Amino acid sequence: MQPNLYQQSPGSTCQINLDLHTVTVLGVEFTLNNQTKLKDGSENAVRFFDLADLIVGDSVEMKGFIDKDGNNVATKMQRQNNDEKNEIELKGAVSNIANFSFDIVGVTVNTGESTLFESVDVDDVTQATFFEQLQNEMLVEVKGQMLNGEFHALEIKIEESEADDSDEADDSDDSVAVNISKRTEFKGIVDDINDRVSVVANHDVLIDSNTEFEADGENVSVEQFWQLIMVGDNVEVKGRMDEQGVITAKSIQLED
């Protein structure tokens, strides 16, 4: 199966390797490459921000995916001002559910009596009810803090899957396909254009009649989009990844 998408925001950098182009955040190592978008959103406001400008202890937001070899590849790293509350946000697919805990991108999320749980349909549920509903590969958003070297959740929310807008959504076979697909969102550089758009990390993105297109902050037709887009452009893709790792775009945004 193709990579899972994730987000960490923010977390303190605890290790930096300039030779291997890696950073370690919350005990998880991320690999940066020439397609990783780097931005300094801190008060330092370094204009041409680079990995060499990062120092141990900096607070960073990481976005990326897990590649076929199990490596965490960063598509974005943004330095931020340190949060006085030391609150950390995680967003990604769930794995390794056990004893009222689970993993997201290699980070073990611990829960307790003070954790607030939100399911798809109910804002406030008990810990037991939440874990009865939780399944591996579900997309969740977590807010929490590091305590004595462990991540403890303050709030957890199951992200609701987007409804299929196609006319065939009522068909039973199509409904199964929607249930087993996973919502994805990522940014990358276009490296090939044909009847599909191939973007960062060799993701082949399929276009269908329901795909929406945006350029310069405005919706455009598919014909206008193909006239505007070029190899090397930055795009943001939102869509669904099926069990074979094929991504079908719900929307593609051409970025400046």
Beta strands, then each sheet from edge to edge (+ up, - down):
strand 1: 5-17
strand 2: 22-25
strand 3: 28-31
strand 4: 37-40
strand 5: 59-66
strand 6: 72-80
strand 7: 88-93
strand 8: 95-98
strand 9: 101-104
strand 10: 107-110
strand 11: 116-118
strand 12: 139-147
strand 13: 150-158
strand 14: 182-189
strand 15: 192-193
strand 16: 196-199
strand 17: 203-206
strand 18: 212-215
strand 19: 218-220
strand 20: 234-241
strand 21: 247-255
sheet 1: 4+ 6+ 3+ 2- 1+ 5-
sheet 2: 4+ 6+ 3+ 2- 1+ 7- 12+ 13- 10- 9+ 8-
sheet 3: 4+ 6+ 3+ 2- 1+ 7- 12+ 13- 11-
sheet 4: 14+ 20- 21+ 17+ 16- 15+
sheet 5: 14+ 20- 21+ 18+ 19-
end
